[in-house]
Amino acid sequence: MRTIEIDDDVYLHIAQNTHEIGEPASKILRRLLGLSRAMPAPLQGIVGAGHELAAAISDPKFLMQTAAVDRFLYFLGVAFIQKRTDFEKVLMIQ
């Protein structure tokens, strides 16, 4: 995620177009600019690759997460549910 500086009038316009409390600025700008929530390019080659966890990356719940930490935790949760017996190996990573 990047940080940008914007003028006060632009900030006010974004704030006035908020549809829900706590709505991220990126979501507002995507709506105003008519941009879709496309999957990040590094993930596009993985989805549909046949791995049992690949579906988690294209899951709307995963794509809804805006912070990298939230996406990581979501993916770990899916991995835990699908690979419960092997998940202990993840806990050993340092």
C-alpha positions in Angstrom: 0.0 0.0 0.0 1.3 3.4 -0.9 0.8 6.8 0.7 0.0 9.9 -1.4 -0.5 13.5 -0.6 -3.7 15.1 -1.9 -5.2 18.6 -1.7 -7.9 19.3 0.9 -10.6 19.7 -1.7 -9.8 16.3 -3.2 -9.9 14.8 0.3 -13.3 16.4 1.0 -14.7 15.0 -2.3 -13.6 11.5 -1.3 -15.0 12.0 2.2 -18.4 13.2 0.8 -18.6 10.1 -1.4 -18.2 7.6 1.5 -21.1 5.1 1.5 -20.3 3.3 4.8 -18.5 4.2 8.0 -14.8 3.2 7.8 -14.9 2.7 4.0 -11.3 2.7 2.7 -10.3 5.5 0.4 -9.2 3.0 -2.2 -12.7 1.5 -2.4 -14.2 5.0 -2.8 -11.8 6.0 -5.5 -12.3 2.7 -7.4 -16.1 3.4 -7.3 -15.7 7.0 -8.4 -13.2 6.1 -11.2 -15.1 3.0 -12.4 -12.2 0.7 -11.6 -12.8 -3.0 -10.8 -11.2 -4.8 -7.9 -8.9 -6.9 -10.1 -6.7 -9.5 -8.6 -3.1 -8.4 -8.1 -0.9 -9.5 -11.0 1.4 -11.8 -8.9 -1.7 -13.8 -7.9 -3.2 -14.3 -11.3 -0.9 -17.1 -12.3 -1.6 -19.0 -9.1 -5.4 -19.1 -9.3 -6.6 -22.2 -11.1 -3.1 -23.7 -11.0 -4.7 -26.9 -9.5 -3.4 -26.4 -5.9 -6.1 -27.0 -3.3 -5.4 -23.6 -1.7 -5.6 -21.7 -5.0 -9.3 -21.2 -4.7 -8.8 -19.1 -1.5 -6.9 -16.5 -3.5 -9.9 -15.9 -5.8 -12.4 -16.0 -2.9 -14.3 -12.7 -2.7 -13.7 -12.8 1.1 -9.9 -12.8 0.4 -10.2 -10.0 -2.2 -12.3 -7.9 0.2 -9.3 -7.7 2.6 -7.4 -4.5 1.8 -4.5 -4.9 4.2 -1.7 -7.5 3.5 -1.9 -8.7 7.1 -5.6 -9.4 6.8 -5.1 -11.3 3.5 -2.3 -13.3 5.1 -4.4 -14.2 8.1 -7.4 -15.1 5.9 -5.2 -17.4 3.8 -3.7 -19.0 7.0 -7.2 -19.6 8.2 -8.1 -21.4 5.0 -4.9 -23.4 5.1 -5.7 -24.4 8.7 -9.2 -25.6 7.7 -8.0 -27.5 4.6 -4.7 -28.9 6.0 -5.3 -29.1 9.7 -3.0 -32.1 10.1 -0.1 -30.5 8.3 -0.6 -27.0 9.7 1.9 -27.6 12.6 4.6 -27.3 9.9 3.6 -23.7 9.4 3.9 -22.9 13.1 7.5 -24.1 13.0 8.6 -21.5 10.3 10.8 -18.8 11.8 
